[in-house]
Amino acid sequence: MAGHSKWANIQHRKGRQDAKRANLWTKLVREIIVAARVGGGDPNMNARLRQAMLKARDGNVPKDTINNAILKGTGQLEGVSYEEIRYEGYGVGGASLIIDCTTDNRTRTVADVRHALNKHGGNLGTEGSVAFQFKHCGEFLFAPGLDEDAVMETALEAGADDVVTNDDGSIEAICEPSAFEDVQKAFEAAGFTPVSAEVTMKALNEIELSGDDAVKMRKMLDALEDLDDVSHVYTSAVFDEEE
């Protein structure tokens, strides 16, 4: 991990997301609608919906808006029909991208994604072109200073696959997506609060960017995340601490 800080990268990403509150509700509500449509409207029986509702509450989405989104997803209220699409592409300096979208207009979405990539020095790839470079998993990141042994014991007993202490002192726990909630509950019970906890697409090999390449890549990520249709952007790019 020499050269960049996992902790600094996560903090920067969270800062970017917090600055984008204008379209955050749109993304959170769409995720609830799709989760309810795919797995049903009962959060006790639908893990994806449970997680979507938790994120919506953390984002201060009103309870009535959450409930209406569930009803739209299950067809009990009339609403827009969304579909999920995944695009793969390339950024700056050989960095890979996976861009998950939720849209009611596939033609508009692919045009917007392609434009954001091309404008900032990237390009759209074909299906499967970069997906093999990522692992679908649950990821928990803890701030430096925690007891590594205690975090590891809690994580592994709950079903995590691996726990790693990064060079910057942050601790990372990885699990299968199906074990995410069990590990999350175990951390809560033990009093460990992660700064980041999500089911994600984790890059198997990270590409460190600095200088102009880092600036260009961050502008590209911002442009993609500004699109209402884009729900998640995953990248193999990491940035030098000084960027």
Secondary structure by P-SEA (a helix, b strand, c coil): cccccaaaaaaaaaaaaaaaccaaaaaaaaaaaaaaaaccccccccaaaaaaaaaaaaacccaaaaaaaaaaaaccbbbbbbbbbbbbbccccbbbbbbbbbbccaaaaaaaaaaaaaaccbbbbccccccccccbbbbbbbcccccaaaaaaaaaaacccccccccccbbbbbbcccaaaaaaaaaaaaccccccccccccccbbbbbcaaaaaaaaaaaaaaaaccccccccccccccccc
